[in-house]
């Protein structure tokens, strides 16, 4: 018997028992649909985290002031102002550092015409937009000249711009910040939430000199809330962290054995942890969904064993007419594979449809790749071969005489 004949016999056998074939495929349909759906959710989570990391910037450190304590209680990092603008400029001169950006912040009320909006105000330097990988939607960032002259210029986040100006282009317009006029020089493209869940687009950015002298004031002149530091390369991040720590300890005259009055956090390492967590989640989701595939495979084996028992006399007749063991093995194995591939195809379509529904109504990023589709077909075929081999082997090993006598 050639392959075309074997294929035709297998298809005819499955068609004669449509209900049994459909119920057998059901386990495979559910299994493949679950795997595709879970993998697409996991891949979507990884893509979302990678997108957030890319928007955050690369090779970043967050340097925050140290902790303070009173009456036996610790108030945590940032509770005392120990960092200054000059610290940031000194760090920028290190060989392993590409740029630094000192930051102060507060909450202000913005006004334009009859509209007003309460938002976060960030005083910083022009390097902030480079370090943080910000893109301009319109206009430009403020300049070093604006920084030196403490100019009243502002860059708006996308949400702030929308709430004050709607669809109007804010560039060149004048807004009031705490009743002081500021010219809008640029609007930033939307970034979304940071890894900490903070909305990065509801913000207004001004030169740090302007913020300190005219807006937020400063009880400790020259002090900053935190600074962002960008290393020159990913390979030198550990060296950069050591150099930053040594420099700040020297500048702050911290003696050996004393604790730092600042904290250096490697944001790239934190991002890597988040990526690894999303990867593990994707694997776990896929493994959980694969259990249903195993259950479907067991169901296929069970039905195929029943089919071998029911068709024992048929097998004996085929062997008596000249069919060899290889032909019998191929027919029953092909039946199992056809069930898996057909069920897997239907499951794949249901999985894609389910992913679309989740994306549409749960507002989640879903990623479906060609590799995922290929994996679904490959896994379906593998399940058919694995669970179909034993029943096929059992059918091919029957002796013609015993098979013909079977009642």
N, C-alpha and C positions, 0 to 999 in steps of 0.2 A: 504494500500500500504506500503511495507517495504522499507527500505532505498535504497536497490539495485535497486528496481523498480523506485523509485523517481529519483535516480541518472541517470538511463537510459533515463527516460522521459526528464529530464533537458538537457542531452547531445544531445538527438535527436532534441529538440527544437532549441538549439544553432546551430547545424549542418545544419538545414533546412534554416537558415538565415545567411549564412556564411559572406556575405558582411557586414550586419548590425553588426554581432558579431565582425568582424575584426575592423570595425570603432569604435565600442564601446570600444574595448580593447586598441585602439591607445592612448587614453588619459592616461590609466593606464600604458602603456608601457613607454610613455614619462615621466610620473611622477616618476615612480620607477627608471628609468635610471638616471634622474636628481638628485634624492635623493642620490643614490649610488655614483654618480660621485662627487657631492658636499661634501658629508660626507667623501669620500676617500681623497679628496684634503685637507679638514679641518684636518682630522686625520694625514695626512702626514705632514702638517705644524706644528702640535703639536709635532709629533715625531721628526721632524728636530730640533725644538727649544729645546726639552728635550735632544737630542743628543749633541747639542752645550753646553747646561748647564752642562751636565755630563762631557764633555771634559774640560770645564773651571775649574772645581774643585768644592768642596763643602765648605759651611760655610766661604765664602771669604769676606774680606773687601779690598777696594782699598783706600789707604791713599795717597793723593796728596798734594803738597805744596799749600799755600794760594794764594790769589789774590794780585795784586798791582795796584796802580792807579797813574796817572800822568796827571797834567793839567785838572783834572776833568773827565778823561777817565779811566774806569776800564778795566784791561787786563785779568781778569778772573783767575780761579784756575790754578796753575802751572806756573804762569808767574814770580814767584820769588822763589829762592831756600831756603826753610825754613826747610826742612827735612834732616836728616843726617843718616849715617849708624848706629851711636850709638843710635839714636832714635829707629831704627828697632830692635837692640839688646835689648834695654830696654823693648820694647813692648813684645818681645818674652818671657820675664820673668814673665809676668802677668799670674795669675792662670787660666784665661778663654781662653788663647791663646795657640794654638798647635804649630804654627811656623810662622815665618815672613821671608820675602825675599825682601831686598832692590834692587832697579833696577836703572841703568843708561842706556842710549841708544843714538845711533847716527847712521849715515849712513857711510858705508865704502865700499871700493872696495876690492873684494877677487880675488886671482889669484891662479890657479893650472895649471901647464904645460903651454899650450897655451890658456887656457880658463880664462875668468874673469867674474865676476858677482857683480853687485852693490846691496847691501842688508842692512837690519837693523842689527846693532850689539847691543846685550843686555849684559851688564855687571851685573852679579847677583851672588847669592850664591847657593850652592847645594840644599838648601831647596826649591828653585824656582821650581824645577821639581817635588817635592812632593806636594807642595801647589797647583800648576797648574795642577796636575793629568796628567803629561806627561809620556808617555810610550816610551821605547827605542826600536828602530827597530834593531839596532846593536850597539855593544860597550856599554859604560857606561857613566854616567855623570861625570863631574870633581868632585873632592873631597875637603874636608876641608883643606887637606894638600896643594892642588893646590891653594886654596884661600889664605892661609897664606903666601905661597912663591911667589905669583903673577906669577904662572906658565903660560907659553904660550901654553895653551891647549884650544880646541874649541869643541863645540857640534853643529852640523848642523841641521837645519830644513830640512824637506823632499824635499821641492822645491829647496832650496839652494844646497843641495846635488846632486839633479838630474841635475841641470844646470852646476855644476862644474865637476861632475864625471860620469854622465850618469848612466849606469848600474853597474859601478865599485864600489866596497865596499871602502868607504873613510877611514874607521877606520885604524889608523896607518899611514896614508898618511900625508904629510906636505903641508899646504896651506900658502899663504902669505896674511896677513892683513895689509894694509898700508905699504907694503914692509917688514913686520916683519914675520918671520917663526912661524907658530903655528901647533902643532900636533893635528889632529882630533882624539878625543877619543870616540865619539859616534854620532849616527844619530837618530833623534827623529821620531816617527811614525806620520803620517799626522793627523792634527786636523781640517783643514779647516778654515773657517772664524769665527771670534768671533761675539758676539752679536752686536758689533759696526761696523761690516763689514770688519774689518782688517784681512788680511791673516796672520795667525799665523805661517805658515810653511816656509815663506820666511824670514829666520832669522839665525843668528849665535850667539851662546851664549858662553861667556868667563867669567872667574872669575872677580868679580867687582873690585878687587884690581889691576888686570892686566889691565882692561879697564881704570881705573883712572890714573894709572902711565905710561902706555905705548901707549894707543890708542887714547882715546877721550880727555884726559887731563881734568882738572877741574879748572875752575876759582875760585870756592869755595871748597877747599879740604874737603872731607868727606861728601859733600852734594849729594843727590840722586834726581832722577827725580820723583820717586814714590816708594811705597812699597806695596806688597801683604801680607795680614795678614789672617791667617786661624784660626777660632775659634775652640774650642774643640768639641762643639756640636751645633746643630741647636737651641736647647732650650735656650742656653746662649748667643745668638747673640746680643740681646739688652743690656745685662750686659757688654759684651765684648766691644761694641761700646762706652758705657759710660766710661769704664775703660781706653780705648785707648785715648779718648778725654781728660779725667782728667790728665792722665800721660803726654801727649804732652803739655797741657797748663802749667803744673808744670815745665816741662823741658825747655819750651820756655819762662818761667817767664811772662806769660800773666796775667795781672791783672783782677780782677773781673769786669764784665761789658764791657770788651774789646772783640773785635771779634777774632776768631781763625785765626791763620796764616797757617792753614791747613784745609783740607776737608776729612772727613771719609765717604766713600760710601759703603753701604751694597749691594754687588753684588748679594747676594742671594735674597734680596727683589726685585732688578731689574729683576732678572731671573723669579721670581714668577709673576711679572707684565706681562712679555712677555708670560709666560705660560697661564695666565688668558686671555690675549688678543687673543691668538690662540684658546683657548677654546670657547670664545665668537664668534670668527669668524666662527668656525665650527658649532656652534648652529645657527648662522644667515644664513649661507649657506644652512644648512638643512631645516630651516624654509622657506626660499625663494623657495627652490625646492619643498617643501611640498605643496605649493600653486597649482602646476600643478597636484598633486595627488587629491586635493580637486576638481579641475575643472574636472578631469577624473571621480571622484565619482559622481559629478552632472550629467555628461553625461550618466553614467550608470543608475542613477535614471530616467532620462528623457526617455531613450530607454526602460527601463523596464515598465514604465507607458504606453508607446505606445504599448508595447507587451501585457500588460494586456487588453487594450482596443481592440486590434485586436483579441485576443483569448477569448473574453468574452463567446461566444457560446460554445467553447471547454470546458471552466471552468464549464459552466452549465451542459454540458453532463457528465463530470467527476463526478460532484456532484450527478447528477441523477442516476449514476451507482454505487454510494456508497462511493465516495471519500469524506473524511471529511475535515473540514477547516484546520486541522493540515497538512494534506498531500498536499493540494494546497499551503499553506504557505511555506512548506518545499521545494516544487518544484521550486517556483519562487525565493525564497531566495538562494537556491542552484545554480540556474542559475547565479545570480549576483556574488556569491562567486567564481564560476568556471571562470567567465570572469575575475575577479580580480586576481585570482591566476595564471591563464594562462598568462594574460597580465603582471603581476608582474614578472613571471619567465623570460619572454622574455626581459622585461625591465632590470632585474638584469643582464642578459648576456650582453645586450647593455651597461649598466653602467660599468661593469667590462672591456669590450672592450674599452670604451671611456677612462677609467682611465689608461689603458695600453698605449693608444695612447698619452695621456697627459704626462705620465711618460717618454715615449720614445722620444718624439719630443720637449717637453717643459723643459726637464731636471728637473722635480719636483719629490719629494718623494711622493709616493702615498701609502696609507695604507688601505687594505681591510681585514676586520676581519670576523670571523664566526658570531659574534654578529651582525655585520652590515647586513649580509645576512639573518640571522634569523629575524632581525627587518624589513627588506623589505618584507618578506613573512607575518609576523604578521600584518604589516600595510596594506598590500594588502587585507588580509582577513577581517581586521577590516573595511576597506572602503567598501568592498562588503556587509558585514552585515549591516553597518550603512545606506548606501544609497540604499540597496536592500530591507530593511525591510518594508518601507512604501508601495512600489508597491506590495510586496508579501502580506502584510496585507490587502491591498485594494482588491487584487484578492481573498483572502480567505474569505473576509467578504461579497462577492456577494451572493445574494439569488438565488438559482437554477432557480426559475420561471423567475425572471427578467433577468437572464443571458441567458436563452433559448430564450426569446423574443427579445433579443438584435439583431439589424440588423447592 
